[in-house]
Amino acid sequence: MRCPYCGKELPGSPCPHCDAVVPEEAQYCMACGAFLGRGEDDAGGEDGENGFDIENRVLCPDGTCTGIIIDGRCTECGKILEDQ
């Protein structure tokens, strides 16, 4: 996977849900938003535990972030979702 901004080659692996290539340390797929089970922040996986609903997830509004919005804040970059 190549960084779209600097062109640097980034280590990546396929998402087990949609096969898109995602950075190795990503907690969520950038293409489908599925939780990848990496890192310490377990948002409940795809089975809905802890109130997480994969079908109704909200992706981070920052186009370069792999996080999702939980409790009004991105799980990766911390950006606050503003009412639109």
C-alpha positions as CSV (number, residue, x, y, z in Angstrom):
1,M,0.0,0.0,0.0
2,R,1.4,3.4,-1.0
3,C,0.8,6.7,0.9
4,P,-1.3,8.9,-1.4
5,Y,0.5,12.0,-0.1
6,C,4.2,11.2,0.1
7,G,4.4,8.1,-2.0
8,K,6.1,6.1,0.7
9,E,5.4,2.4,0.7
10,L,3.4,1.4,3.8
11,P,3.2,-2.2,5.1
12,G,-0.4,-3.4,4.7
13,S,-2.5,-6.5,4.8
14,P,-5.9,-7.4,3.3
15,C,-9.1,-6.8,5.2
16,P,-10.7,-10.1,6.2
17,H,-14.1,-8.6,5.4
18,C,-13.7,-6.9,2.0
19,D,-10.0,-7.8,0.9
20,A,-9.1,-4.1,0.6
21,V,-5.4,-3.4,1.6
22,V,-5.2,-1.6,4.9
23,P,-2.2,-0.4,7.0
24,E,-0.9,-3.2,9.3
25,E,-1.6,-1.2,12.4
26,A,-5.1,0.1,11.4
27,Q,-7.9,-0.8,13.8
28,Y,-10.6,-0.4,11.2
29,C,-10.7,-1.0,7.4
30,M,-10.5,2.2,5.4
31,A,-12.8,0.7,2.7
32,C,-15.6,-1.0,4.7
33,G,-15.0,0.3,8.2
34,A,-14.9,-3.2,9.8
35,F,-13.2,-3.5,13.1
36,L,-9.9,-5.5,12.6
37,G,-9.3,-6.5,16.2
38,R,-5.9,-4.8,16.4
39,G,-4.7,-2.6,19.2
40,E,-6.2,-2.1,22.6
41,D,-9.4,-0.3,21.7
42,D,-12.0,-3.0,21.2
43,A,-15.1,-1.3,20.0
44,G,-17.1,-4.6,20.3
45,G,-16.2,-6.2,17.0
46,E,-18.8,-6.9,14.4
47,D,-21.2,-8.8,16.7
48,G,-22.6,-5.7,18.4
49,E,-21.1,-6.2,21.8
50,N,-20.6,-3.0,23.8
51,G,-23.3,-1.3,21.7
52,F,-21.2,-1.2,18.5
53,D,-23.3,-1.7,15.3
54,I,-21.1,-2.3,12.3
55,E,-23.9,-1.7,9.8
56,N,-24.6,1.8,11.2
57,R,-21.1,2.9,12.0
58,V,-20.0,6.5,11.3
59,L,-16.6,6.8,9.6
60,C,-14.3,9.6,10.7
61,P,-15.0,12.8,8.7
62,D,-11.2,13.3,8.1
63,G,-10.7,11.6,4.7
64,T,-7.3,10.3,5.7
65,C,-8.3,8.6,9.0
66,T,-9.3,5.0,9.5
67,G,-11.3,5.6,12.6
68,I,-15.0,5.5,13.4
69,I,-17.0,7.8,15.5
70,I,-17.9,6.4,19.0
71,D,-19.5,8.7,21.6
72,G,-19.0,11.7,19.2
73,R,-15.2,11.2,18.9
74,C,-13.0,9.4,16.4
75,T,-11.4,6.2,17.8
76,E,-8.1,6.8,15.9
77,C,-7.4,10.6,15.6
78,G,-9.7,11.9,18.3
79,K,-11.5,14.3,16.0
80,I,-14.9,15.4,17.3
81,L,-17.9,14.9,15.0
82,E,-19.5,18.2,14.6
83,D,-23.3,18.5,14.0
84,Q,-23.9,19.2,10.3
